[in-house]
Amino acid sequence: MSDQEPAHEIETVATAPLVALEGRGAWPIRWLRTIGQGLRPIHTAGSFARGGQLLAPLVFLLTTWLPLAFAQGIIPFTHTLRFGDRFGVERIGAATDAEVHFDLLRAGGISLLVQTAVLVVMLASFVSLCRAYGHVPPGAVEVDEPLRRFALRGVLYRAFWLPLGGNFGLLFGLVLWGLPLSVQPGFALELLLVISAGVPFVFAFVALRNIARRACGVGPLASLVVVIVPFVLAFLVEAVFLGDLHSGVLAPWLPTPSPPAPDVPVG
């Protein structure tokens, strides 16, 4: 098995497509193609060892993860608006337009703060573990500190999955927002909510594990540790900040009802 692994690595890195954003063509098309590559986390895992630049991944992070991280908090963390019943929006109480605007900025800012902490923890732990357990795979581009750079590039390009997942995630909130008031609690609804909360994390987990293996040369078993540890740390960070909206560090700035709307039955 160990004799076959290097050949597998050579084939993976050499045949992996280049990151679309770093290729040629119109920038919006390359940006959209890079999003599409995120839907193929195994096929594109070796891509991050085929280039060494960090400017393009940072631009991609700022145009994907940043707006998603801000938008994530709008539904669960606002005090003046209630979201629900087929994408309806209802103003709570007698809040003025200025209060609503400030509330939206505060909700988005809270989410951005939490997601920034999550991203920093995941970046630091993933990069450190890839450098500790990995080796430069055959066929990788020659750059300074290659494992650090490949791991960093991988996280920056795949970080957009993180604000989409979880019980406070954007996808979970959108599903709840779109539910009609007449929906009945049951297995189908619970399954839909679990899928909406978990699928983005599955994509992120698969992406990071394959980045560790294909782009950073981490072994099959070690790659599980390299990815599980960052996810555990990220969940702990979110729990410290948010808890259940009542017990976290940010509880005084969070709304008292359960997210995202008290009038939407969730089972």
Backbone as CSV, one residue per row, in Angstrom:
resi,resn,N_x,N_y,N_z,CA_x,CA_y,CA_z,C_x,C_y,C_z
1,MET,0.825,-1.199,0.000,0.000,0.000,0.000,0.862,1.253,0.000
2,SER,1.915,1.258,0.838,2.770,2.433,0.907,3.516,2.648,-0.397
3,ASP,3.795,1.528,-1.156,4.489,1.664,-2.424,3.595,2.295,-3.491
4,GLN,2.276,2.118,-3.341,1.348,2.650,-4.328,0.935,4.080,-4.022
5,GLU,1.079,4.514,-2.794,0.583,5.830,-2.397,1.268,6.981,-3.135
6,PRO,2.628,6.984,-3.289,3.262,8.069,-4.003,2.773,8.210,-5.433
7,ALA,2.561,7.065,-6.138,2.063,7.142,-7.502,0.679,7.765,-7.544
8,HIS,-0.123,7.421,-6.541,-1.464,8.003,-6.468,-1.371,9.510,-6.271
9,GLU,-0.433,9.931,-5.419,-0.251,11.355,-5.179,0.205,12.076,-6.441
10,ILE,1.158,11.443,-7.189,1.661,12.068,-8.409,0.512,12.269,-9.394
11,GLU,-0.290,11.220,-9.558,-1.403,11.310,-10.491,-2.393,12.385,-10.048
12,THR,-2.683,12.467,-8.756,-3.679,13.408,-8.265,-3.233,14.843,-8.471
13,VAL,-2.023,15.175,-8.056,-1.555,16.552,-8.176,-1.378,16.937,-9.639
14,ALA,-0.826,16.058,-10.415,-0.520,16.377,-11.804,-1.768,16.567,-12.649
15,THR,-2.817,15.813,-12.341,-4.024,15.872,-13.166,-5.114,16.753,-12.569
16,ALA,-4.930,17.248,-11.357,-5.935,18.135,-10.763,-6.026,19.418,-11.567
17,PRO,-7.231,19.949,-11.761,-7.359,21.189,-12.527,-6.776,22.366,-11.763
18,LEU,-6.298,23.347,-12.491,-5.867,24.579,-11.847,-7.065,25.282,-11.223
19,VAL,-6.841,26.026,-10.166,-7.925,26.820,-9.589,-8.408,27.802,-10.643
20,ALA,-9.700,27.775,-10.926,-10.241,28.558,-12.040,-9.931,30.051,-11.903
21,LEU,-9.964,30.563,-10.682,-9.733,31.987,-10.476,-8.314,32.396,-10.861
22,GLU,-7.404,31.450,-10.883,-6.012,31.742,-11.204,-5.684,31.476,-12.670
23,GLY,-6.717,31.168,-13.452,-6.511,30.933,-14.869,-6.768,32.180,-15.691
24,ARG,-7.124,31.970,-16.941,-7.378,33.070,-17.861,-8.859,33.163,-18.168
25,GLY,-9.271,34.356,-18.601,-10.664,34.571,-18.946,-11.277,35.689,-18.125
26,ALA,-12.552,35.932,-18.362,-13.267,36.985,-17.645,-13.343,36.650,-16.156
27,TRP,-13.070,37.653,-15.326,-13.021,37.415,-13.881,-14.321,36.851,-13.324
28,PRO,-15.514,37.369,-13.691,-16.750,36.783,-13.128,-16.926,35.311,-13.484
29,ILE,-16.530,34.932,-14.707,-16.652,33.529,-15.103,-15.696,32.662,-14.295
30,ARG,-14.458,33.147,-14.122,-13.491,32.384,-13.336,-13.945,32.260,-11.893
31,TRP,-14.561,33.313,-11.364,-15.069,33.300,-9.983,-16.181,32.252,-9.838
32,LEU,-17.109,32.230,-10.787,-18.202,31.261,-10.737,-17.674,29.838,-10.901
33,ARG,-16.694,29.663,-11.758,-16.111,28.328,-11.932,-15.402,27.871,-10.654
34,THR,-14.818,28.800,-9.923,-14.167,28.449,-8.667,-15.199,28.008,-7.635
35,ILE,-16.356,28.651,-7.631,-17.457,28.182,-6.788,-17.842,26.760,-7.177
36,GLY,-17.951,26.522,-8.479,-18.297,25.187,-8.951,-17.272,24.142,-8.550
37,GLN,-15.992,24.529,-8.542,-14.962,23.579,-8.117,-15.134,23.192,-6.652
38,GLY,-15.727,24.092,-5.857,-15.991,23.776,-4.463,-17.025,22.681,-4.295
39,LEU,-17.812,22.415,-5.340,-18.792,21.335,-5.309,-18.173,19.996,-5.678
40,ARG,-16.891,20.019,-6.051,-16.172,18.789,-6.400,-14.914,18.713,-5.537
41,PRO,-15.087,18.548,-4.232,-13.950,18.683,-3.312,-12.868,17.626,-3.478
42,ILE,-13.226,16.439,-3.941,-12.218,15.390,-4.114,-11.443,15.601,-5.411
43,HIS,-12.160,15.856,-6.478,-11.541,16.019,-7.794,-10.578,17.207,-7.823
44,THR,-10.876,18.244,-7.053,-10.075,19.475,-7.125,-9.106,19.627,-5.962
45,ALA,-8.961,18.613,-5.116,-8.146,18.766,-3.905,-6.681,19.029,-4.215
46,GLY,-6.163,18.410,-5.251,-4.759,18.617,-5.584,-4.464,19.959,-6.213
47,SER,-5.507,20.717,-6.554,-5.324,22.003,-7.231,-4.484,22.976,-6.420
48,PHE,-4.577,22.895,-5.100,-3.928,23.896,-4.254,-2.430,23.680,-4.144
49,ALA,-1.949,22.539,-4.638,-0.507,22.297,-4.695,0.065,22.622,-6.071
50,ARG,-0.777,23.131,-6.964,-0.328,23.478,-8.312,-0.058,24.975,-8.465
51,GLY,-0.287,25.725,-7.412,-0.027,27.157,-7.430,0.392,27.607,-6.051
52,GLY,1.013,28.784,-5.987,1.494,29.245,-4.691,1.034,30.618,-4.290
53,GLN,0.285,31.312,-5.148,-0.098,32.677,-4.810,-1.179,32.704,-3.731
54,LEU,-1.190,33.785,-2.965,-2.175,33.949,-1.888,-3.150,35.094,-2.159
55,LEU,-2.831,35.977,-3.119,-3.716,37.104,-3.396,-5.067,36.630,-3.919
56,ALA,-5.066,35.717,-4.887,-6.329,35.222,-5.439,-7.193,34.527,-4.385
57,PRO,-6.618,33.648,-3.537,-7.452,33.054,-2.482,-8.020,34.081,-1.510
58,LEU,-7.250,35.124,-1.198,-7.757,36.165,-0.296,-8.900,36.935,-0.937
59,VAL,-8.766,37.238,-2.229,-9.856,37.920,-2.934,-11.099,37.043,-2.952
60,PHE,-10.909,35.754,-3.200,-12.052,34.840,-3.216,-12.693,34.763,-1.839
61,LEU,-11.887,34.731,-0.789,-12.419,34.707,0.575,-13.272,35.939,0.843
62,LEU,-12.785,37.105,0.446,-13.484,38.361,0.727,-14.755,38.512,-0.091
63,THR,-14.854,37.802,-1.216,-16.047,37.917,-2.058,-17.018,36.756,-1.876
64,THR,-16.683,35.798,-1.052,-17.587,34.679,-0.778,-17.835,34.547,0.720
65,TRP,-16.822,34.164,1.455,-16.983,33.940,2.888,-17.436,35.204,3.615
66,LEU,-16.860,36.356,3.286,-17.177,37.591,4.028,-18.649,37.965,3.944
67,PRO,-19.261,38.096,2.753,-20.695,38.416,2.731,-21.566,37.325,3.327
68,LEU,-21.179,36.065,3.149,-21.969,34.978,3.739,-21.884,35.002,5.265
69,ALA,-20.690,35.294,5.798,-20.524,35.365,7.249,-21.345,36.501,7.842
70,PHE,-21.434,37.613,7.133,-22.265,38.738,7.611,-23.748,38.382,7.522
71,ALA,-24.158,37.805,6.385,-25.574,37.496,6.179,-26.069,36.403,7.113
72,GLN,-25.169,35.545,7.585,-25.575,34.435,8.437,-26.339,34.908,9.672
73,GLY,-25.962,36.047,10.235,-26.568,36.489,11.487,-27.863,37.254,11.345
74,ILE,-28.266,37.600,10.113,-29.442,38.451,9.933,-30.706,37.795,10.474
75,ILE,-30.927,36.532,10.128,-32.166,35.879,10.557,-32.151,35.516,12.043
76,PRO,-31.115,34.863,12.573,-31.210,34.427,13.972,-30.906,35.500,15.002
77,PHE,-30.195,36.572,14.645,-29.693,37.492,15.662,-30.372,38.855,15.683
78,THR,-31.368,39.086,14.843,-32.047,40.380,14.853,-33.103,40.441,15.963
79,HIS,-33.292,41.651,16.524,-34.281,41.874,17.573,-35.564,42.510,17.044
80,THR,-35.474,43.215,15.925,-36.587,44.048,15.476,-37.375,43.447,14.322
81,LEU,-36.912,42.342,13.749,-37.605,41.713,12.629,-37.853,40.246,12.929
82,ARG,-38.988,39.742,12.449,-39.319,38.336,12.571,-39.417,37.750,11.167
83,PHE,-38.673,36.667,10.928,-38.634,36.042,9.619,-39.415,34.729,9.666
84,GLY,-40.267,34.500,8.673,-41.004,33.245,8.622,-42.206,33.309,7.713
85,ASP,-42.902,32.175,7.586,-44.123,32.041,6.801,-43.893,32.418,5.342
86,ARG,-43.196,31.536,4.628,-42.950,31.689,3.186,-42.184,32.979,2.875
87,PHE,-41.071,33.147,3.540,-40.157,34.264,3.317,-40.790,35.622,3.641
88,GLY,-41.684,35.606,4.615,-42.249,36.859,5.084,-41.348,37.523,6.109
89,VAL,-41.455,38.843,6.208,-40.703,39.621,7.191,-41.676,40.528,7.925
90,GLU,-41.661,40.451,9.251,-42.579,41.237,10.077,-41.781,42.056,11.084
91,ARG,-42.112,43.333,11.164,-41.442,44.193,12.137,-42.008,43.919,13.526
92,ILE,-41.117,43.792,14.508,-41.521,43.508,15.877,-41.676,44.823,16.638
93,GLY,-42.856,45.008,17.246,-43.079,46.216,18.039,-43.130,47.458,17.173
94,ALA,-42.661,48.566,17.750,-42.711,49.862,17.066,-41.314,50.345,16.694
95,ALA,-40.468,49.435,16.270,-39.099,49.801,15.911,-39.092,50.739,14.718
96,THR,-38.280,51.773,14.792,-38.150,52.729,13.696,-37.230,52.160,12.618
97,ASP,-37.216,52.827,11.462,-36.330,52.382,10.383,-34.868,52.425,10.823
98,ALA,-34.503,53.472,11.546,-33.112,53.591,12.014,-32.765,52.450,12.968
99,GLU,-33.693,52.090,13.845,-33.445,50.986,14.775,-33.327,49.659,14.039
100,VAL,-34.137,49.481,13.007,-34.060,48.246,12.218,-32.712,48.163,11.499
101,HIS,-32.287,49.281,10.893,-31.009,49.285,10.183,-29.848,49.003,11.132
102,PHE,-29.870,49.625,12.305,-28.809,49.377,13.279,-28.838,47.932,13.755
103,ASP,-30.051,47.404,13.935,-30.194,46.018,14.383,-29.622,45.052,13.358
104,LEU,-29.874,45.305,12.079,-29.344,44.442,11.028,-27.820,44.491,10.999
105,LEU,-27.264,45.696,11.156,-25.804,45.819,11.187,-25.224,45.099,12.398
106,ARG,-25.879,45.225,13.532,-25.401,44.553,14.742,-25.475,43.037,14.586
107,ALA,-26.587,42.525,14.037,-26.741,41.078,13.853,-25.672,40.544,12.908
108,GLY,-25.473,41.250,11.789,-24.440,40.819,10.860,-23.051,40.926,11.458
109,GLY,-22.816,41.961,12.244,-21.516,42.134,12.881,-21.219,41.034,13.890
110,ILE,-22.232,40.630,14.659,-22.049,39.529,15.611,-21.668,38.254,14.877
111,SER,-22.402,37.966,13.807,-22.099,36.774,13.027,-20.704,36.838,12.428
112,LEU,-20.324,38.003,11.924,-18.999,38.160,11.324,-17.902,37.973,12.370
113,LEU,-18.140,38.466,13.569,-17.176,38.277,14.656,-16.994,36.797,14.973
114,VAL,-18.091,36.082,15.115,-18.018,34.653,15.455,-17.367,33.875,14.321
115,GLN,-17.778,34.150,13.093,-17.224,33.422,11.961,-15.741,33.728,11.748
116,THR,-15.332,34.944,12.074,-13.904,35.269,11.985,-13.113,34.444,12.989
117,ALA,-13.630,34.347,14.218,-12.952,33.527,15.223,-12.897,32.062,14.795
118,VAL,-13.985,31.565,14.224,-14.023,30.180,13.740,-12.993,29.979,12.633
119,LEU,-12.939,30.914,11.697,-12.012,30.779,10.577,-10.562,30.829,11.046
120,VAL,-10.246,31.736,11.965,-8.878,31.846,12.467,-8.447,30.558,13.153
121,VAL,-9.337,30.001,13.986,-9.011,28.763,14.696,-8.804,27.612,13.709
122,MET,-9.673,27.524,12.711,-9.543,26.445,11.738,-8.289,26.615,10.892
123,LEU,-8.016,27.829,10.479,-6.815,28.082,9.691,-5.559,27.699,10.469
124,ALA,-5.460,28.208,11.691,-4.253,27.976,12.480,-4.035,26.494,12.754
125,SER,-5.089,25.790,13.153,-4.933,24.374,13.508,-4.717,23.512,12.266
126,PHE,-5.448,23.775,11.197,-5.312,22.961,9.984,-3.923,23.128,9.374
127,VAL,-3.466,24.355,9.261,-2.143,24.602,8.680,-1.055,23.968,9.542
128,SER,-1.168,24.134,10.859,-0.160,23.582,11.757,-0.107,22.061,11.669
129,LEU,-1.277,21.409,11.641,-1.317,19.954,11.587,-0.856,19.416,10.230
130,CYS,-1.171,20.120,9.164,-0.693,19.692,7.849,0.830,19.762,7.783
131,ARG,1.413,20.781,8.377,2.872,20.889,8.387,3.493,19.804,9.261
132,ALA,2.791,19.403,10.316,3.346,18.401,11.230,3.252,16.992,10.654
133,TYR,2.166,16.677,9.963,1.923,15.306,9.515,2.145,15.102,8.014
134,GLY,2.334,16.176,7.259,2.383,16.035,5.817,3.776,16.056,5.231
135,HIS,3.817,15.884,3.937,5.048,16.033,3.161,4.651,16.602,1.803
136,VAL,5.576,17.262,1.159,5.279,17.866,-0.139,5.008,16.753,-1.150
137,PRO,3.832,16.712,-1.739,3.506,15.631,-2.671,4.263,15.787,-3.984
138,PRO,4.622,14.700,-4.629,5.267,14.780,-5.941,4.378,15.517,-6.936
139,GLY,4.992,16.350,-7.734,4.255,17.113,-8.732,3.811,18.473,-8.254
140,ALA,4.036,18.787,-6.959,3.621,20.084,-6.426,4.549,21.184,-6.921
141,VAL,4.024,22.399,-7.003,4.815,23.546,-7.413,5.850,23.861,-6.333
142,GLU,6.977,24.395,-6.733,8.035,24.741,-5.782,7.820,26.163,-5.272
143,VAL,7.561,26.280,-3.982,7.367,27.575,-3.327,7.993,27.504,-1.945
144,ASP,8.175,28.659,-1.316,8.656,28.700,0.057,7.569,28.185,0.996
145,GLU,7.970,27.417,1.994,7.043,26.848,2.978,5.830,26.224,2.283
146,PRO,6.043,25.224,1.451,4.952,24.710,0.603,3.755,24.171,1.369
147,LEU,3.975,23.381,2.426,2.830,22.807,3.137,1.974,23.887,3.775
148,ARG,2.617,24.873,4.369,1.880,25.993,4.954,1.061,26.713,3.886
149,ARG,1.677,26.939,2.735,1.008,27.685,1.673,-0.130,26.880,1.052
150,PHE,0.086,25.602,0.804,-0.961,24.780,0.187,-2.162,24.654,1.122
151,ALA,-1.898,24.415,2.414,-2.997,24.285,3.374,-3.759,25.595,3.512
152,LEU,-3.026,26.691,3.558,-3.658,28.003,3.680,-4.523,28.309,2.466
153,ARG,-3.998,28.028,1.281,-4.771,28.254,0.061,-6.052,27.418,0.066
154,GLY,-5.937,26.176,0.497,-7.103,25.308,0.512,-8.211,25.828,1.410
155,VAL,-7.855,26.271,2.612,-8.876,26.774,3.537,-9.503,28.058,3.007
156,LEU,-8.695,28.958,2.470,-9.226,30.226,1.964,-10.212,30.002,0.821
157,TYR,-9.928,29.019,-0.018,-10.822,28.744,-1.147,-12.068,27.955,-0.747
158,ARG,-12.030,27.277,0.377,-13.179,26.452,0.772,-13.900,26.984,2.018
159,ALA,-13.485,28.127,2.522,-14.088,28.671,3.745,-15.535,29.094,3.543
160,PHE,-15.969,29.296,2.301,-17.339,29.775,2.084,-18.387,28.768,2.544
161,TRP,-17.995,27.507,2.735,-18.940,26.513,3.239,-19.292,26.754,4.711
162,LEU,-18.383,27.343,5.484,-18.555,27.405,6.935,-19.760,28.228,7.383
163,PRO,-20.008,29.440,6.862,-21.196,30.186,7.319,-22.516,29.564,6.878
164,LEU,-22.465,28.632,5.953,-23.698,28.020,5.454,-24.208,26.908,6.360
165,GLY,-23.344,26.336,7.214,-23.707,25.161,7.987,-24.038,25.444,9.434
166,GLY,-24.659,24.465,10.082,-24.971,24.558,11.511,-26.360,25.090,11.783
167,ASN,-26.763,25.043,13.045,-28.088,25.520,13.446,-28.223,27.030,13.371
168,PHE,-27.120,27.746,13.300,-27.159,29.180,13.062,-26.735,29.499,11.622
169,GLY,-26.552,28.461,10.819,-26.055,28.638,9.466,-27.063,29.300,8.554
170,LEU,-26.545,29.875,7.486,-27.392,30.605,6.553,-28.388,29.684,5.859
171,LEU,-27.960,28.488,5.474,-28.867,27.571,4.787,-29.995,27.120,5.709
172,PHE,-29.661,26.817,6.964,-30.673,26.423,7.954,-31.683,27.551,8.153
173,GLY,-31.184,28.787,8.275,-32.079,29.925,8.461,-32.985,30.156,7.274
174,LEU,-32.464,29.999,6.058,-33.285,30.201,4.871,-34.384,29.149,4.773
175,VAL,-34.072,27.911,5.146,-35.088,26.855,5.119,-36.206,27.185,6.102
176,LEU,-35.847,27.581,7.311,-36.862,27.935,8.299,-37.667,29.155,7.865
177,TRP,-36.992,30.108,7.286,-37.670,31.316,6.807,-38.713,30.973,5.742
178,GLY,-38.429,30.015,4.901,-39.347,29.668,3.824,-40.483,28.745,4.214
179,LEU,-40.453,28.200,5.426,-41.520,27.279,5.834,-42.838,28.020,6.049
180,PRO,-43.957,27.453,5.613,-45.265,28.064,5.906,-45.660,27.814,7.353
181,LEU,-46.505,28.679,7.874,-46.975,28.520,9.249,-47.748,27.219,9.436
182,SER,-48.345,26.718,8.366,-49.179,25.524,8.473,-48.383,24.234,8.490
183,VAL,-47.059,24.302,8.337,-46.269,23.080,8.276,-46.367,22.330,9.601
184,GLN,-46.480,21.007,9.511,-46.617,20.186,10.700,-45.273,19.555,11.075
185,PRO,-44.946,19.585,12.363,-43.703,18.922,12.791,-43.760,17.429,12.475
186,GLY,-42.619,16.870,12.137,-42.561,15.456,11.828,-41.192,15.060,11.335
187,PHE,-41.068,13.795,10.954,-39.773,13.271,10.540,-39.248,13.988,9.300
188,ALA,-40.123,14.250,8.324,-39.681,14.892,7.081,-39.102,16.275,7.361
189,LEU,-39.750,17.029,8.225,-39.252,18.363,8.555,-37.942,18.288,9.310
190,GLU,-37.864,17.379,10.270,-36.624,17.224,11.020,-35.474,16.821,10.097
191,LEU,-35.753,15.925,9.159,-34.720,15.496,8.218,-34.269,16.658,7.344
192,LEU,-35.205,17.469,6.890,-34.864,18.637,6.071,-33.962,19.597,6.835
193,LEU,-34.268,19.829,8.101,-33.468,20.746,8.908,-32.072,20.187,9.176
194,VAL,-32.005,18.874,9.442,-30.701,18.245,9.661,-29.845,18.332,8.409
195,ILE,-30.453,18.084,7.262,-29.706,18.155,6.001,-29.224,19.572,5.743
196,SER,-30.093,20.542,5.942,-29.704,21.929,5.672,-28.597,22.394,6.612
197,ALA,-28.583,21.888,7.834,-27.532,22.267,8.776,-26.239,21.508,8.531
198,GLY,-26.349,20.252,8.055,-25.168,19.408,7.985,-24.456,19.336,6.652
199,VAL,-25.182,19.494,5.545,-24.570,19.320,4.226,-23.388,20.257,3.999
200,PRO,-23.485,21.560,4.329,-22.309,22.417,4.121,-21.084,21.954,4.900
201,PHE,-21.283,21.471,6.116,-20.157,20.967,6.904,-19.575,19.690,6.298
202,VAL,-20.436,18.859,5.703,-19.938,17.655,5.036,-19.029,18.045,3.877
203,PHE,-19.459,19.012,3.069,-18.628,19.479,1.957,-17.311,20.049,2.478
204,ALA,-17.384,20.848,3.554,-16.161,21.440,4.105,-15.228,20.364,4.642
205,PHE,-15.784,19.382,5.336,-14.963,18.314,5.909,-14.289,17.498,4.810
206,VAL,-15.065,17.090,3.814,-14.502,16.301,2.713,-13.443,17.108,1.975
207,ALA,-13.710,18.396,1.770,-12.747,19.245,1.066,-11.438,19.342,1.830
208,LEU,-11.503,19.631,3.122,-10.277,19.808,3.900,-9.517,18.493,4.056
209,ARG,-10.234,17.398,4.216,-9.516,16.128,4.350,-8.761,15.794,3.063
210,ASN,-9.397,16.010,1.928,-8.733,15.701,0.673,-7.641,16.707,0.340
211,ILE,-7.787,17.949,0.786,-6.694,18.910,0.643,-5.490,18.445,1.454
212,ALA,-5.754,17.989,2.681,-4.658,17.486,3.516,-3.960,16.316,2.840
213,ARG,-4.722,15.416,2.248,-4.132,14.230,1.618,-3.461,14.567,0.300
214,ARG,-4.166,15.211,-0.611,-3.677,15.383,-1.975,-2.710,16.550,-2.120
215,ALA,-2.983,17.662,-1.442,-2.141,18.840,-1.604,-1.024,18.913,-0.574
216,CYS,-1.203,18.246,0.585,-0.210,18.349,1.656,0.422,17.012,2.019
217,GLY,0.057,15.938,1.334,0.719,14.656,1.539,0.493,14.017,2.881
218,VAL,-0.617,14.311,3.553,-0.939,13.684,4.836,-1.532,12.300,4.579
219,GLY,-1.195,11.330,5.408,-1.682,9.969,5.244,-3.175,9.855,5.472
220,PRO,-3.778,8.724,5.053,-5.234,8.547,5.162,-5.774,8.687,6.583
221,LEU,-5.135,8.014,7.563,-5.622,8.086,8.941,-5.284,9.427,9.581
222,ALA,-4.070,9.901,9.366,-3.673,11.190,9.947,-4.532,12.330,9.415
223,SER,-5.007,12.205,8.170,-5.830,13.275,7.599,-7.140,13.440,8.357
224,LEU,-7.644,12.357,8.960,-8.849,12.477,9.786,-8.579,13.365,11.004
225,VAL,-7.450,13.138,11.656,-7.078,13.965,12.815,-6.867,15.412,12.395
226,VAL,-6.206,15.591,11.260,-5.882,16.933,10.767,-7.144,17.753,10.526
227,VAL,-8.255,17.094,10.205,-9.501,17.808,9.935,-10.432,17.823,11.149
228,ILE,-10.490,16.723,11.884,-11.397,16.663,13.036,-11.018,17.699,14.088
229,VAL,-9.739,17.844,14.359,-9.306,18.799,15.388,-9.759,20.223,15.061
230,PRO,-9.544,20.744,13.846,-10.034,22.090,13.541,-11.544,22.227,13.678
231,PHE,-12.290,21.199,13.294,-13.746,21.292,13.413,-14.173,21.310,14.879
232,VAL,-13.552,20.478,15.705,-13.885,20.477,17.139,-13.575,21.838,17.752
233,LEU,-12.424,22.394,17.435,-12.064,23.707,17.961,-13.037,24.781,17.479
234,ALA,-13.448,24.679,16.221,-14.397,25.655,15.682,-15.741,25.580,16.404
235,PHE,-16.231,24.366,16.656,-17.499,24.205,17.371,-17.393,24.739,18.802
236,LEU,-16.239,24.529,19.427,-16.042,25.043,20.779,-16.043,26.565,20.792
237,VAL,-15.395,27.166,19.802,-15.367,28.625,19.718,-16.773,29.176,19.544
238,GLU,-17.551,28.566,18.657,-18.928,29.032,18.452,-19.754,28.865,19.723
239,ALA,-19.548,27.754,20.438,-20.295,27.529,21.678,-19.946,28.572,22.728
240,VAL,-18.668,28.960,22.805,-18.257,29.975,23.777,-18.930,31.307,23.470
241,PHE,-18.975,31.681,22.202,-19.555,32.969,21.819,-21.078,32.970,21.892
242,LEU,-21.719,31.884,21.397,-23.160,31.896,21.221,-23.918,31.011,22.203
243,GLY,-23.343,29.880,22.579,-24.076,28.951,23.426,-25.391,28.573,22.773
244,ASP,-26.485,28.664,23.519,-27.821,28.435,22.967,-28.580,29.752,22.848
245,LEU,-27.852,30.841,22.657,-28.351,32.222,22.600,-28.597,32.798,23.994
246,HIS,-28.427,32.015,25.028,-28.661,32.503,26.386,-27.435,32.363,27.280
247,SER,-26.495,31.502,26.893,-25.385,31.198,27.792,-24.022,31.584,27.239
248,GLY,-23.953,32.083,26.022,-22.673,32.431,25.432,-22.177,33.794,25.881
249,VAL,-20.941,34.080,25.506,-20.342,35.373,25.838,-21.139,36.532,25.242
250,LEU,-21.715,36.323,24.066,-22.450,37.378,23.371,-23.939,37.387,23.710
251,ALA,-24.360,36.625,24.706,-25.783,36.516,25.046,-26.463,37.863,25.281
252,PRO,-25.821,38.846,25.937,-26.505,40.132,26.160,-26.882,40.863,24.873
253,TRP,-26.227,40.548,23.770,-26.504,41.233,22.503,-27.356,40.394,21.560
254,LEU,-27.807,39.216,22.033,-28.584,38.326,21.190,-30.056,38.370,21.571
255,PRO,-30.957,38.104,20.619,-32.390,38.107,20.929,-32.755,36.955,21.838
256,THR,-33.785,37.129,22.626,-34.205,36.086,23.553,-34.956,34.933,22.906
257,PRO,-35.749,35.141,21.833,-36.432,33.980,21.244,-35.440,33.039,20.575
258,SER,-35.868,31.788,20.430,-35.033,30.815,19.732,-35.005,31.157,18.253
259,PRO,-33.871,30.949,17.580,-33.763,31.295,16.173,-34.567,30.332,15.301
260,PRO,-35.034,30.825,14.108,-34.940,32.191,13.684,-36.190,32.972,13.947
261,ALA,-37.315,32.306,14.275,-38.562,33.023,14.486,-39.438,32.186,15.402
262,PRO,-40.015,32.820,16.435,-40.786,32.050,17.403,-42.078,31.507,16.863
263,ASP,-42.557,32.035,15.728,-43.860,31.584,15.244,-43.743,30.520,14.155
264,VAL,-42.536,30.006,13.893,-42.372,28.954,12.898,-42.216,27.623,13.620
265,PRO,-43.156,26.676,13.467,-43.038,25.384,14.157,-41.891,24.581,13.585
266,VAL,-41.007,24.125,14.440,-39.862,23.344,14.000,-39.835,21.959,14.631
267,GLY,-40.819,21.632,15.371,-40.888,20.271,15.930,-40.367,20.223,17.297
